[in-house]
Structure formats: structure tokens, C-alpha cells
Amino acid sequence: MDIKYVSTDVERLEVRDFLAEHIPGIAQTAVPATAMDSAYAPLVAAIRSEENTIVAAALTCRAQVAAGASMTGIGRQMFGTALDKHSELDLLAVAPQARGAGLGTALVNDLQGELVSNGVRVWFGNVTEDLEVDKLRGFYARLGFTVLGDGQPLPPLLGKQWVPPFAEMPAFFFYKLLPKQ
């Protein structure tokens, strides 16, 4: 099983199509185009089958509030060094026929290694009600994330609030403090 980090717009569209097939309601722009890399600082990873089709993929990137601030030129002013020291595990999916083989775990572990190498200190995400909430709660807990209770807000991490006050609450948030490189 090879994990490949995709870096072209064509590859990212293929990953977005895969994710859209397995995650209800994601936006057409859910996987940032390469022109947006300076704002989002994304890592887009995929695992392909022997037939060269994507069977698992993930996206981790700056939180939406930080990416938006970066696009307007005030990212450093608003977030300081925390801008480069956080990442949000935004999307993760494994094709049903490939589940149970450790592909999701492999993606998360590999992404974590990349994030640590890049100096990221805190990693977080959320699970929405339309997903397999109980199964995913256990998945993230097994991978060492702190999994918050239903309706519990994400606490300030690195001294910053990463979720806008108007955001719809997910089923739960999860986060992990990463070691220094």
C-alpha cells in the first residue's frame, strides 16, 4: 500500500470526486486547487488499488478561518505563528470494499508524520451527524486523539479559536497535540 501526496489540480479533482462519492454533501471546492496552497497549506493524500483507482483519501489543511484570513492578507496578523502550527483533518474516506484493512489508520499516521515534519503542533477535526458517528468516535480515540463529547465545543488550541461562532455544531470534535520535530 503506497500513500501518495497529490500535488496537481487534475489529481486533486480525482481525490475530490472520490471524497464526494463517499462523504455526503461536500462542496465542489472541498479540495483546494493548487493556486490556493499558500492560503490552505493542504496535504492531500491518496491510496490506490492495484487497478489504479483511489480506495482511500484524506485532506488536512489550515482551518477555514485561518485560510480566509490568509487570503485577505491578515493571516499572520490574526494568527501569528499559530497559522503554521495547526491543521484541520477536514476529509477522510475509505471505499466500503476497502474498509477494515487499515487504510484510514495508515493515512492518518502518515499525515501526522508529515505534519510533525512541517512543524504543526495541533491537529483537529470533527465528525458530522450524517457519518458513522459511533464508529468514528472509536477510530479517532484509538489513534490518540482527544474525542470530545456530543455538543462539546472545540477548546482554544494554541491560544486561538478555530471554529467560527456561527458554525453549525458537528456530532463531535477531536484534537491531538503533536510533538515537536
C-alpha positions in Angstrom: 0.0 0.0 0.0 1.5 3.3 -1.2 0.4 6.6 0.1 0.8 9.3 -2.5 0.6 13.0 -1.8 -1.2 14.6 -4.8 0.0 17.9 -6.0 -1.6 18.7 -9.3 -5.1 20.1 -9.9 -6.0 17.0 -12.0 -5.1 14.6 -9.2 -6.9 16.8 -6.6 -10.1 16.8 -8.7 -9.9 13.0 -8.8 -9.5 12.9 -5.0 -12.4 15.4 -4.6 -14.6 13.2 -6.8 -13.7 10.1 -4.7 -14.4 12.0 -1.4 -17.7 13.3 -2.8 -18.7 9.8 -3.6 -18.2 8.7 0.0 -18.9 11.8 2.1 -22.4 13.4 1.6 -22.7 17.0 0.7 -19.1 18.1 0.3 -18.5 21.3 -1.7 -17.1 21.4 -5.2 -14.2 23.3 -3.8 -13.7 21.0 -0.8 -10.2 20.0 -2.0 -8.3 23.3 -2.7 -6.8 23.9 -6.1 -3.0 24.3 -6.2 -3.4 28.1 -6.7 -4.8 28.2 -3.1 -1.9 26.3 -1.5 -0.5 29.4 0.2 -3.8 30.1 2.0 -4.7 26.5 2.9 -1.3 24.7 3.2 -3.0 21.4 2.3 -1.8 17.9 2.4 -3.9 15.7 0.1 -3.1 12.0 0.4 -4.5 9.0 -1.5 -4.1 5.3 -1.7 -4.8 3.5 -4.9 -5.8 -0.1 -5.6 -3.8 -2.4 -7.9 -6.3 -1.3 -10.6 -5.1 2.3 -10.0 -8.4 3.6 -8.6 -8.5 5.6 -5.4 -9.6 3.4 -2.4 -8.8 5.9 0.4 -8.1 9.6 0.6 -7.7 12.4 3.1 -7.3 16.2 3.2 -5.8 18.1 6.1 -5.3 21.9 5.8 -5.5 25.2 7.7 -8.8 25.8 9.4 -11.3 27.8 7.3 -10.9 30.9 9.5 -7.2 30.9 9.1 -7.3 30.2 5.3 -9.7 33.1 4.9 -7.5 35.4 6.9 -4.5 34.3 4.8 -6.4 35.1 1.6 -7.2 38.6 2.8 -3.6 39.2 3.8 -4.2 39.3 7.6 -3.4 35.7 8.4 -0.2 36.4 10.2 -1.6 39.4 12.0 -4.6 37.4 13.3 -3.0 34.1 14.0 0.8 34.8 14.3 2.9 31.6 14.5 -0.2 29.5 15.1 -1.0 29.9 11.4 1.6 27.4 10.5 1.3 25.3 13.7 -2.2 23.9 13.2 -4.0 21.7 10.7 -7.6 20.5 10.4 -8.3 17.0 9.3 -11.0 18.1 7.0 -11.9 15.0 4.9 -11.1 11.3 5.2 -12.8 8.4 3.4 -12.2 4.8 2.6 -14.2 2.9 0.0 -16.6 0.4 1.5 -14.9 -2.6 -0.1 -11.5 -1.5 1.3 -12.6 -0.8 4.9 -11.1 -2.8 7.7 -7.7 -3.1 6.1 -6.1 -0.3 8.0 -6.1 2.2 5.1 -7.7 5.0 7.2 -5.3 4.4 10.0 -2.4 4.4 7.6 -3.5 7.7 6.1 -3.9 9.4 9.5 -0.5 8.1 10.7 1.3 9.2 7.5 -0.3 12.6 7.6 0.6 13.0 11.2 4.3 12.3 10.3 4.2 14.9 7.6 2.5 17.5 9.9 5.1 16.9 12.6 7.9 17.3 10.0 6.3 20.6 8.9 6.2 21.9 12.5 2.5 21.6 13.1 1.8 21.3 16.8 -2.0 20.8 17.0 -4.3 18.7 14.7 -8.1 18.7 15.0 -11.2 17.9 13.1 -14.9 17.0 13.6 -17.4 14.4 12.6 -20.9 15.4 11.4 -24.2 13.7 12.2 -24.5 12.2 8.7 -21.5 10.0 9.2 -20.9 6.8 11.3 -20.5 8.8 14.5 -20.0 5.9 17.0 -17.6 4.1 14.8 -15.6 7.2 14.0 -15.5 8.2 17.7 -13.7 4.9 18.5 -11.5 5.3 15.4 -10.1 8.7 16.4 -9.8 7.7 20.1 -7.7 4.6 19.0 -5.4 6.9 17.0 -4.7 9.0 20.1 -7.0 12.0 19.5 -8.9 13.5 22.4 -12.5 12.9 21.4 -14.9 15.4 22.9 -18.5 14.7 23.9 -21.6 15.4 21.9 -22.1 19.1 21.6 -18.9 20.0 23.4 -17.1 22.9 21.6 -13.5 22.7 20.4 -11.4 24.4 23.1 -9.0 27.1 22.1 -5.8 25.5 20.8 -2.5 27.4 20.5 -4.5 30.2 22.2 -6.8 30.6 19.2 -10.4 29.8 18.4 -10.5 27.8 15.2 -14.3 27.4 14.8 -16.3 30.5 13.9 -19.1 31.2 16.4 -21.8 30.9 13.7 -20.6 27.4 12.6 -23.0 24.6 12.7 -22.1 22.2 15.5 -20.9 18.7 14.5 -21.6 15.5 16.3 -18.2 15.8 17.9 -14.8 17.4 17.7 -11.4 15.7 18.1 -7.9 17.0 18.6 -4.4 16.0 19.2 -1.3 17.9 20.4 1.7 16.8 18.2 5.3 16.5 19.3 8.0 18.9 18.3 10.2 17.8 15.4 
